[in-house]
Amino acid sequence: MNEDPALGWYDSQGIVFVPVSVARDPDRLAEVLRHESTHHRLARGTSYGLLQQAVAALRPVAWEAPSEAWSAPADLLDRHSRGLQEAAATYCSLVVLDPTARAAAVKRLPELYLSGHQRFAALLDGRGFDAERRSRIALAIAARCLDTTVVGDWQRLGLADPRTLAGYLEQAGNSPDRRSARPWTTWRS
């Protein structure tokens, strides 16, 4: 396990950033772009991801002071989906690698990414599906967990208030990370 600095970053508005060292390594670049494109697909294709993008768009411009009205909801939304997002993005980016490259990549993973990869690997590897299909299944599971009722509930329940949003996300059916616990217990057999 390694605690390397970020190899890539997706800004929720469609831009992927990578350090020069990654950009110069075609294999690492492909791995990082696949990882970040999974975040992009989940942000663009789920209700929770769309709300995260809308809240991110409220970010103050560089010369303005950070706003509690923006940062608290953004932080809460991120905190309740980060485990699932990183699990799916890591698994989807690594499952398509040849076994030797995948094993080497897994050894480099920080704990959050490693445990997420292991969750999907335990669920999907060894079931007879090819790597691309396992990647699509992982993406579909993550998308389902991120497709909550949060957009419809946002106005109706006053979720822009950080205290209300925090209570809302503590309910298992509203938190993507907590929703993602269901497949591991339900589908293992």
N, C-alpha and C positions, 0 to 999 in steps of 0.2 A: 504494500500500500504506500502511496506517495502523496504528499501534500503540495504538488506542483502548483504554481500560479495558474490562473485560468488560461486555458488553451483557446478559448473562444467565448464570445458573449453575444447573445441575441437581445436586442433592445426593445422588444415587443412591438416595434413599429415597422419591422421588416428588414432591419439592417443587422448584419453579422459582422462582428469585429474579431480579428485574429491577430496575434503578434507576428512579427516578421519571421521569426524562427519557424512557426507553423506554416506560414504561407510559402516558405522555401522548401518544405518537405511534402511532396505530393501525396504520400500515403497518409501522413498525419492530417494534412489539409482535408483530404476526402473524408476521413473519420470525423473531424471536427465539424465540417459542413453538414454531414449527415446528422450529427447530434443536434446542431443548431437548427437545421431545417425541420427536425421533429418538433422542437419548441415552436417554430413558426406555424407549422400545420395545426398544432394544438391551440395556439393563440387565435388563429384565423377561423378555425372550424368548430369551436365550442362556445357555448354561452359564457362560461366562466372566463375563457380566454378573451373573448370580445369585451367583456366588462373590464378585465385587466388592461386591455389596450385603451379603452375609453378613460379609465382613471389615469393611466400613464400619460395620456394626452393633456391632462390637467397640470402636469409637471411645470413648475415655474421656469421661465427662461433663465439662462445662466446668471444674469445680473440681478435677479430677484431672490429674496430670501426664501428658503424652503417654507412651505406652508403645511401646517398640521392637517388642513382640510384635504390636502393631496397625499402627504406622506403616510399618515396613519392608515387610511383605507388601502393604499397601495401595499404597504408592509403586511397588513393582515391578509390580503388576498394572496400575496406571494408566500407567506408563511404557511398557509393552509393548502398550498398546491405544489410546493417546491419538491417534496419527496417524490410524489407521483411524476412530476415533470422530468426530474433528473433520472428516475428509474426508467421511464419510457425512452427518453432521449439516449441514455447510455446503452440500453439493450438494443435499440434499433440501430445504433451506429456500430455496435460491435458484433452483433450476431451474423452480419453479412461478411465478416472478415474470414480468411482461411483460419483453421483451428490454431495454428502456431501464432499467427499475428493476433488473434483474439486472446489467447492465453497471455501473451506479452502485454497487451493493452489492459487486460483485467488486473495484472500485477501493478500497474501504474495508478490505478484508481484510488482516489480518496474515499474514505469510509461511506459517505452518503451515496456516492455513485456506485461503489462496490455492492453495498447492500441492495440497492435498487436493481442492479444488473442481476444479482443472485435471485431476487424474487421472481423476475420474469424468466430467468433460466430454469429455475425449479419448476415453474408452471408449464413452460413451452418446449424446452429442449428434450429430446428423446421421445417425442410423440410422432415422429415420422414426417413432419412438415419440413419443406426446404427452408433455408434461411430467410429468403425474401418473404415467404408466407408467414413465418414466425414474427418477422418485423412488422408486417401489416396487422397481425393479430394483436401484438403488443400495442401498436398505435390505436387500434380500435378499442381495446380495453381502456386505455388512458383517456381517449376521447369520450367514452361513455361515462367515466368517472368525473370528467370535467364538464359534462353537459348537465348542469344543475338548473334549478329554477331561479338562480340569483338575479338574472336580468329582470324577470317579471316581479321579483320580490323587492328589488332595489328601491323603487319609488314607493310602492305600497307599504313596505315595512320601515321606510326611513333608514335604509342601510348606509347612507352617506355619513351618518353619525357613527364614529368609530366604536363607541361602546355598544351600540345596537348591532353593528356588523360583527364585532367580536363575539357577542352572545349567539348570534345567528350561526356563525361558523363553528361554534362549539358543538352544534347539533350534528350528529354523525352524517345525516343525509345531505347536509349542506357543504361539508368540507371535502374537497376532492381527495385529499390525503386519507381521510377517514373512510370515504366511499371506496377507495382503492383497496381497503383491507378485505372487502367481500370476496373478490375473485380468488384470493390466495386461500381462503378457507373453503369456499364453495367448489372451486374447479380443480382442486388438486387430484381428486380421484379419477 
